[in-house]
Amino acid sequence: MSHAADTRRALEPVIAALNGIVLGKDRQVRLALACLLARGHLLIEDLPGVGKTTLAQTLARVLGLSYQRVQFTSDLLPADVIGVSVYDRDQGRFEFHKGPVFAQLLLADEVNRATPKAQSALLEAMEERQVTVDGHTHPLPDPFFVVATQNPSYQLGTYPLPESQLDRFLMRIELGYPSAALERELLRGRDRRALLLELAPQLPLAVLAEVQRYVQQVHVAEPLLDYVQALVQYTRDSGLFDAGLSPRAAISLLRAAQAWALLHGRAGVLPEDVQAVLRAVAGHRLQRRSAVDGGGGADIDQLLLGAVAVP
């Protein structure tokens, strides 16, 4: 893509197709797409039945990505995710049988229902975009995008994701219930799975790769960097959080803002782009100190934006 406006035009059919399946969730759809364009991974936390799996399937369909789904359960083993080496008597050697992680879009469904050992099987894959089995390294497809869903932690049979795993997700979003009018449309309309089967890819893989490369070229002015650093520094110095945002989180915030700007046809990042993605990028990385009462029940993004002025 030679121009931000060209990129926006190329992505408009993708967004339209996504919104045609996942009704009334334009902001969440755009955040999910921005996450993919920024080469991150997405965590969707919400109640069962609100469309988490549908969003992942639709993303794979409209972008023409190979797709695999793993249902995380308490008895899931790491080999069930990454694959296993099996001895071939005829060849006299071990042959590696690839697991579902070797897909361009992997849906890790209800990831917090598996044990920490099974959850950790995703760590190397998400961070290094490769897996190592029996001393041999196997590269994963490009692009490689993990969409993990999890149920709220108060539900029975869940294992909270450790901070190291949460930090691997560029964004966490929630979908929420649809409005009454959109729920009526869902009730009257065709089954979402039937509509999914009719979807055609809206963006060639080569163009998707080009857009992902272009994200890091979206201009970031020095005052914008000052703003990002001020937000990050506030989380470290304010005393409101158990731990502040890490340098990796700061980079994630900037990349997400660049992708958000590109989605909206801008060749440079504005403070509004940082503000638009702040909650999705920072919300799951920050834990309020229980002893601190400042800010009441304010959302973390509103707390930060209210405390840090735009340069």
MILODREN-743764 format. One record per residue (C-alpha): x, y, z; residue in one letter; residue number from 1. Coordinates in Angstrom, 3 decimals. Example, Ala and Ser with C-alpha at 12.3 -4.5 7.8 and 13.67 -1.06 7.14 Angstrom:
2
((12.300 -4.500 7.800) 'A' 1),
((13.670 -1.060 7.140) 'S' 2),
//
This chain:
311
((0.000 0.000 0.000) 'M' 1),
((1.472 3.307 -1.060) 'S' 2),
((-0.890 5.568 0.853) 'H' 3),
((-2.948 5.433 4.062) 'A' 4),
((-6.116 6.274 2.121) 'A' 5),
((-5.493 3.324 -0.218) 'D' 6),
((-5.151 1.051 2.795) 'T' 7),
((-8.404 2.294 4.257) 'R' 8),
((-10.225 1.615 0.983) 'R' 9),
((-8.735 -1.892 0.852) 'A' 10),
((-9.907 -2.613 4.397) 'L' 11),
((-13.442 -1.214 4.062) 'E' 12),
((-14.879 -4.432 2.515) 'P' 13),
((-13.285 -6.432 5.334) 'V' 14),
((-14.908 -4.249 7.995) 'I' 15),
((-18.256 -4.320 6.174) 'A' 16),
((-18.185 -8.136 5.966) 'A' 17),
((-17.292 -8.435 9.650) 'L' 18),
((-20.079 -6.062 10.663) 'N' 19),
((-22.515 -8.033 8.517) 'G' 20),
((-21.980 -11.102 10.711) 'I' 21),
((-21.119 -9.590 14.114) 'V' 22),
((-23.939 -7.085 14.464) 'L' 23),
((-23.657 -3.809 16.344) 'G' 24),
((-20.039 -4.279 17.426) 'K' 25),
((-18.193 -1.985 15.021) 'D' 26),
((-15.737 -0.745 17.640) 'R' 27),
((-14.834 -4.265 18.784) 'Q' 28),
((-14.540 -5.413 15.157) 'V' 29),
((-12.136 -2.570 14.391) 'R' 30),
((-10.104 -3.264 17.535) 'L' 31),
((-9.808 -6.949 16.584) 'A' 32),
((-8.690 -6.048 13.064) 'L' 33),
((-6.233 -3.449 14.374) 'A' 34),
((-4.807 -6.091 16.696) 'C' 35),
((-4.189 -8.431 13.761) 'L' 36),
((-2.682 -5.662 11.622) 'L' 37),
((-0.309 -4.787 14.477) 'A' 38),
((0.794 -8.457 14.532) 'R' 39),
((-0.524 -8.966 18.045) 'G' 40),
((-2.829 -11.509 19.654) 'H' 41),
((-6.356 -10.947 20.927) 'L' 42),
((-8.089 -11.998 24.142) 'L' 43),
((-11.888 -11.795 24.233) 'I' 44),
((-13.348 -12.017 27.734) 'E' 45),
((-17.092 -12.311 28.061) 'D' 46),
((-20.005 -14.563 28.911) 'L' 47),
((-20.710 -17.622 26.735) 'P' 48),
((-22.955 -17.052 23.756) 'G' 49),
((-22.276 -13.401 22.923) 'V' 50),
((-20.358 -14.045 19.684) 'G' 51),
((-16.689 -14.524 20.649) 'K' 52),
((-16.223 -17.612 18.478) 'T' 53),
((-18.224 -16.068 15.636) 'T' 54),
((-15.926 -13.044 15.540) 'L' 55),
((-12.835 -15.274 15.286) 'A' 56),
((-14.357 -17.424 12.540) 'Q' 57),
((-15.464 -14.361 10.591) 'T' 58),
((-11.993 -12.807 10.769) 'L' 59),
((-10.473 -15.986 9.361) 'A' 60),
((-13.097 -16.197 6.630) 'R' 61),
((-12.956 -12.609 5.357) 'V' 62),
((-9.140 -12.582 5.376) 'L' 63),
((-8.783 -16.026 3.797) 'G' 64),
((-6.721 -17.405 6.700) 'L' 65),
((-6.339 -21.068 7.572) 'S' 66),
((-8.280 -21.669 10.772) 'Y' 67),
((-8.121 -24.105 13.664) 'Q' 68),
((-10.046 -24.199 16.922) 'R' 69),
((-8.873 -25.787 20.176) 'V' 70),
((-11.370 -26.270 22.984) 'Q' 71),
((-9.357 -25.756 26.163) 'F' 72),
((-10.413 -28.163 28.901) 'T' 73),
((-8.958 -29.273 32.222) 'S' 74),
((-7.446 -32.415 30.654) 'D' 75),
((-5.866 -30.695 27.622) 'L' 76),
((-2.169 -31.498 27.122) 'L' 77),
((0.469 -29.275 25.498) 'P' 78),
((0.880 -31.867 22.720) 'A' 79),
((-2.821 -31.418 21.894) 'D' 80),
((-1.963 -27.837 20.915) 'V' 81),
((1.520 -27.920 19.383) 'I' 82),
((1.699 -31.476 18.058) 'G' 83),
((3.646 -34.621 18.834) 'V' 84),
((6.555 -36.681 17.477) 'S' 85),
((5.576 -40.221 16.490) 'V' 86),
((8.068 -42.980 15.690) 'Y' 87),
((7.812 -44.199 12.094) 'D' 88),
((9.047 -47.799 11.941) 'R' 89),
((9.361 -47.803 8.170) 'D' 90),
((11.543 -44.706 8.157) 'Q' 91),
((13.309 -45.617 11.377) 'G' 92),
((12.874 -42.119 12.805) 'R' 93),
((10.478 -39.840 14.615) 'F' 94),
((8.071 -37.816 12.493) 'E' 95),
((6.546 -34.617 13.842) 'F' 96),
((2.768 -34.415 13.471) 'H' 97),
((1.726 -30.779 13.568) 'K' 98),
((-0.936 -29.696 16.031) 'G' 99),
((-3.669 -27.103 15.486) 'P' 100),
((-1.289 -24.276 16.425) 'V' 101),
((0.013 -24.497 12.833) 'F' 102),
((-2.807 -22.332 11.517) 'A' 103),
((-2.803 -18.707 10.472) 'Q' 104),
((-5.642 -18.014 12.896) 'L' 105),
((-5.874 -20.192 16.006) 'L' 106),
((-8.948 -19.937 18.211) 'L' 107),
((-8.061 -20.944 21.777) 'A' 108),
((-11.599 -21.325 23.061) 'D' 109),
((-12.184 -20.882 26.804) 'E' 110),
((-8.441 -20.717 27.372) 'V' 111),
((-8.831 -20.245 31.123) 'N' 112),
((-10.516 -23.645 31.535) 'R' 113),
((-7.213 -25.431 30.859) 'A' 114),
((-4.470 -25.954 33.414) 'T' 115),
((-1.513 -23.541 33.516) 'P' 116),
((0.678 -26.235 31.914) 'K' 117),
((-1.582 -26.404 28.873) 'A' 118),
((-1.924 -22.613 28.768) 'Q' 119),
((1.868 -22.273 28.724) 'S' 120),
((2.033 -24.335 25.530) 'A' 121),
((0.898 -21.197 23.721) 'L' 122),
((3.589 -18.951 25.219) 'L' 123),
((6.477 -19.727 22.874) 'E' 124),
((4.142 -19.860 19.888) 'A' 125),
((2.672 -16.422 20.628) 'M' 126),
((5.968 -14.737 21.441) 'E' 127),
((8.440 -16.419 19.090) 'E' 128),
((6.016 -17.523 16.335) 'R' 129),
((7.614 -20.955 16.466) 'Q' 130),
((7.431 -24.120 18.559) 'V' 131),
((10.219 -26.405 19.724) 'T' 132),
((9.617 -30.143 20.016) 'V' 133),
((12.359 -32.646 20.902) 'D' 134),
((15.019 -30.035 20.239) 'G' 135),
((13.715 -29.170 16.764) 'H' 136),
((12.256 -25.752 15.980) 'T' 137),
((9.238 -25.500 13.718) 'H' 138),
((8.227 -22.063 12.368) 'P' 139),
((4.560 -21.145 12.440) 'L' 140),
((2.629 -19.756 9.461) 'P' 141),
((2.725 -16.088 8.563) 'D' 142),
((0.527 -14.395 9.510) 'P' 143),
((-0.017 -16.116 12.854) 'F' 144),
((-2.835 -14.725 14.978) 'F' 145),
((-4.165 -16.192 18.226) 'V' 146),
((-7.692 -15.293 19.288) 'V' 147),
((-8.288 -16.624 22.786) 'A' 148),
((-11.628 -16.486 24.529) 'T' 149),
((-12.168 -16.740 28.239) 'Q' 150),
((-15.114 -16.740 30.580) 'N' 151),
((-15.242 -14.319 33.511) 'P' 152),
((-13.036 -15.500 36.384) 'S' 153),
((-15.983 -15.826 38.767) 'Y' 154),
((-17.350 -18.757 36.743) 'Q' 155),
((-16.635 -22.255 38.027) 'L' 156),
((-13.789 -24.313 36.579) 'G' 157),
((-11.549 -21.461 35.464) 'T' 158),
((-7.801 -20.989 35.983) 'Y' 159),
((-6.827 -17.301 35.904) 'P' 160),
((-4.250 -16.547 33.229) 'L' 161),
((-0.869 -15.610 34.776) 'P' 162),
((0.514 -12.136 34.118) 'E' 163),
((3.184 -13.546 31.782) 'S' 164),
((0.483 -15.025 29.560) 'Q' 165),
((-1.799 -11.994 29.728) 'L' 166),
((1.089 -9.803 28.590) 'D' 167),
((1.363 -11.837 25.373) 'R' 168),
((-2.018 -10.519 24.284) 'F' 169),
((-1.781 -7.146 22.582) 'L' 170),
((-5.442 -6.454 23.351) 'M' 171),
((-8.304 -7.672 25.498) 'R' 172),
((-11.845 -6.760 24.488) 'I' 173),
((-15.395 -7.510 25.585) 'E' 174),
((-18.384 -7.890 23.276) 'L' 175),
((-21.335 -7.527 25.651) 'G' 176),
((-25.002 -8.142 24.983) 'Y' 177),
((-26.563 -6.779 21.761) 'P' 178),
((-29.170 -4.040 21.839) 'S' 179),
((-32.809 -5.104 21.777) 'A' 180),
((-33.161 -4.111 18.098) 'A' 181),
((-30.080 -6.076 17.032) 'L' 182),
((-31.090 -9.084 19.105) 'E' 183),
((-34.441 -9.041 17.307) 'R' 184),
((-32.545 -8.998 14.004) 'E' 185),
((-30.540 -12.028 15.165) 'L' 186),
((-33.746 -13.827 16.129) 'L' 187),
((-35.458 -13.090 12.811) 'R' 188),
((-32.406 -13.487 10.578) 'G' 189),
((-30.550 -16.469 9.222) 'R' 190),
((-28.178 -18.534 11.282) 'D' 191),
((-24.764 -16.834 11.583) 'R' 192),
((-22.972 -20.076 10.693) 'R' 193),
((-24.889 -20.336 7.427) 'A' 194),
((-23.998 -16.736 6.575) 'L' 195),
((-20.350 -17.439 7.389) 'L' 196),
((-20.209 -20.220 4.814) 'L' 197),
((-21.234 -17.753 2.116) 'E' 198),
((-18.499 -15.232 2.940) 'L' 199),
((-15.689 -14.843 0.438) 'A' 200),
((-12.213 -13.539 1.339) 'P' 201),
((-12.106 -9.767 1.013) 'Q' 202),
((-8.337 -9.203 1.129) 'L' 203),
((-5.546 -11.164 -0.597) 'P' 204),
((-2.915 -12.535 1.788) 'L' 205),
((-0.188 -10.579 -0.002) 'A' 206),
((-2.083 -7.333 0.628) 'V' 207),
((-2.646 -8.245 4.278) 'L' 208),
((1.103 -8.794 4.693) 'A' 209),
((1.774 -5.453 3.043) 'E' 210),
((-0.665 -3.673 5.363) 'V' 211),
((0.959 -5.297 8.409) 'Q' 212),
((4.357 -4.011 7.261) 'R' 213),
((2.906 -0.560 6.647) 'Y' 214),
((1.618 -0.268 10.238) 'V' 215),
((5.114 0.416 11.590) 'Q' 216),
((5.601 3.108 8.940) 'Q' 217),
((2.650 5.179 10.166) 'V' 218),
((4.240 8.435 11.315) 'H' 219),
((4.649 9.071 15.033) 'V' 220),
((5.626 12.614 16.011) 'A' 221),
((7.829 13.319 19.031) 'E' 222),
((4.998 14.931 21.052) 'P' 223),
((2.937 11.770 20.493) 'L' 224),
((5.801 9.688 21.897) 'L' 225),
((5.865 12.077 24.863) 'D' 226),
((2.174 11.346 25.408) 'Y' 227),
((2.640 7.570 25.302) 'V' 228),
((5.581 7.792 27.712) 'Q' 229),
((3.632 10.040 30.073) 'A' 230),
((0.746 7.557 30.197) 'L' 231),
((3.104 4.655 30.841) 'V' 232),
((5.093 6.578 33.458) 'Q' 233),
((1.907 7.495 35.326) 'Y' 234),
((1.037 3.812 35.758) 'T' 235),
((4.477 3.285 37.340) 'R' 236),
((4.619 6.355 39.583) 'D' 237),
((1.021 6.938 40.702) 'S' 238),
((0.897 4.150 43.277) 'G' 239),
((-2.536 3.122 41.981) 'L' 240),
((-1.404 -0.170 40.452) 'F' 241),
((0.441 -3.262 41.646) 'D' 242),
((2.879 -2.795 38.762) 'A' 243),
((3.106 -0.246 35.978) 'G' 244),
((3.116 -0.886 32.249) 'L' 245),
((6.281 -2.531 30.922) 'S' 246),
((8.364 -1.330 27.951) 'P' 247),
((6.728 -4.123 25.925) 'R' 248),
((3.308 -2.736 26.862) 'A' 249),
((4.424 0.739 25.768) 'A' 250),
((5.466 -0.620 22.375) 'I' 251),
((2.167 -2.491 22.154) 'S' 252),
((0.237 0.707 22.845) 'L' 253),
((2.115 2.542 20.112) 'L' 254),
((1.693 -0.262 17.542) 'R' 255),
((-2.018 -0.528 18.292) 'A' 256),
((-2.411 3.237 17.880) 'A' 257),
((-0.574 3.083 14.532) 'Q' 258),
((-2.888 0.296 13.341) 'A' 259),
((-5.960 2.221 14.533) 'W' 260),
((-4.802 5.338 12.668) 'A' 261),
((-4.228 3.281 9.512) 'L' 262),
((-7.697 1.742 9.762) 'L' 263),
((-9.081 5.254 9.656) 'H' 264),
((-6.979 6.354 6.694) 'G' 265),
((-4.442 8.469 8.595) 'R' 266),
((-0.715 8.448 7.792) 'A' 267),
((0.148 9.759 11.270) 'G' 268),
((-0.931 8.889 14.802) 'V' 269),
((-3.101 11.338 16.730) 'L' 270),
((-3.652 11.392 20.514) 'P' 271),
((-7.194 10.195 19.773) 'E' 272),
((-5.751 6.993 18.293) 'D' 273),
((-3.845 6.274 21.506) 'V' 274),
((-6.962 7.026 23.555) 'Q' 275),
((-9.104 4.739 21.370) 'A' 276),
((-6.935 1.662 22.006) 'V' 277),
((-5.753 2.426 25.552) 'L' 278),
((-8.320 0.358 27.427) 'R' 279),
((-7.917 -2.667 25.144) 'A' 280),
((-4.112 -2.574 25.452) 'V' 281),
((-3.662 -1.573 29.103) 'A' 282),
((-6.761 -2.903 30.870) 'G' 283),
((-5.565 -6.498 31.277) 'H' 284),
((-2.007 -5.475 32.156) 'R' 285),
((-2.884 -3.250 35.113) 'L' 286),
((-4.214 -4.384 38.478) 'Q' 287),
((-5.586 -1.746 40.845) 'R' 288),
((-4.237 -1.877 44.376) 'R' 289),
((-7.126 -2.885 46.599) 'S' 290),
((-6.044 -0.473 49.316) 'A' 291),
((-6.252 2.478 46.958) 'V' 292),
((-9.633 4.116 46.734) 'D' 293),
((-8.750 6.953 44.380) 'G' 294),
((-10.737 6.937 41.158) 'G' 295),
((-13.549 4.836 42.548) 'G' 296),
((-14.887 2.421 39.965) 'G' 297),
((-13.651 4.416 36.995) 'A' 298),
((-12.420 2.443 34.019) 'D' 299),
((-8.657 2.289 33.822) 'I' 300),
((-8.544 4.192 30.535) 'D' 301),
((-10.679 7.019 31.899) 'Q' 302),
((-8.500 7.138 35.001) 'L' 303),
((-5.328 7.470 32.937) 'L' 304),
((-6.759 9.919 30.427) 'L' 305),
((-8.105 12.095 33.215) 'G' 306),
((-4.718 12.176 34.950) 'A' 307),
((-2.372 12.635 31.973) 'V' 308),
((-2.698 15.734 29.837) 'A' 309),
((-2.154 15.673 26.080) 'V' 310),
((1.177 17.440 25.368) 'P' 311),
//
